[in-house]
Amino acid sequence: MITEQEKEALRGWFAGRLPEGLFSELQDVTVDREEITVVGRTPEPDVGSDASEPARAAAVDGRISEFRERTREDRMHVAREAERRFGRKVSWGVECGDKRVLFTNVSAPVMTRLRQPERQVLDTLIAAGVARSRSEALAWCVRLVRRNADTWLDDLRESLEHVQKVRAEGPDAD
């Protein structure tokens, strides 16, 4: 697990390294063992105050698509440099209005052993049409837990950071 200090250093590196004007604001830099995801904000298109909701949504989709194409080369250049420096793949996303879109990001395989009751949960999700495979069903379950347990997971991450800090101050910290 990466420490809060390491996360801040990563965020700082990207804030300093991103080409001027790539994003109107750097929203989020998240990291795990395989991937760094950089999300920035791009301005909403001006469609006028009398535009319908479908027109506004279509304009946001268009702006996101335009941003992705226009910035591809710059993003790829920064990603290659960051991948060499940090040893992780770099993925990108953008926020426009209240919509967040992640571009190509890592889909990492995770090996797990499940007993029959857990497999039955996954198979029920497949039978109900919620997922097409056990892998997709397990990903759905993880997203459900993440959405409903954010506070608990945040507390757990803070505790892990404290454990890492204490370990680093121990006698074998050399």
Residue pairs with C-beta under 8 A, 6 or more apart in sequence:
1 157
1 160
1 161
1 164
2 10
2 31
2 32
3 161
3 164
3 165
4 161
6 31
7 29
7 31
10 29
10 31
10 36
10 86
11 26
11 29
13 82
13 85
14 26
14 29
14 38
14 78
14 82
15 26
17 78
17 81
17 82
18 26
18 38
18 40
18 78
19 74
19 78
22 40
22 71
22 74
22 75
23 40
23 41
23 42
23 94
24 40
24 41
24 42
24 43
25 40
25 41
26 38
26 39
26 40
26 41
27 39
27 40
27 41
27 95
28 37
28 38
28 39
28 93
29 36
29 37
29 38
29 39
30 36
30 37
30 39
31 37
31 88
33 88
34 88
34 89
34 106
34 108
35 88
35 89
35 90
35 91
35 105
35 106
35 108
36 82
36 86
36 88
36 89
36 90
36 91
37 90
37 91
37 92
37 93
37 102
37 105
38 90
38 91
38 92
38 93
39 92
39 93
39 94
39 95
39 100
39 102
40 93
40 94
40 95
41 94
41 95
41 96
42 63
42 64
42 67
42 94
42 95
42 96
43 63
43 96
44 59
44 60
44 63
44 96
44 97
45 59
45 60
45 62
45 63
47 55
47 56
47 59
51 59
56 97
57 99
60 96
60 97
60 99
61 99
63 96
64 94
64 96
64 99
64 101
67 94
67 96
68 94
68 103
75 92
78 90
79 89
79 90
79 92
82 88
82 90
83 89
83 90
89 106
91 102
91 103
91 104
91 105
91 106
92 102
92 103
92 104
93 100
93 101
93 102
93 103
93 105
94 100
94 101
94 103
95 101
112 138
114 122
119 134
121 137
121 141
122 131
122 134
122 137
122 138
122 141
123 134
123 137
125 131
125 137
125 140
125 141
126 132
126 133
126 134
126 137
130 137
130 140
131 137
131 139
131 140
146 153
167 173
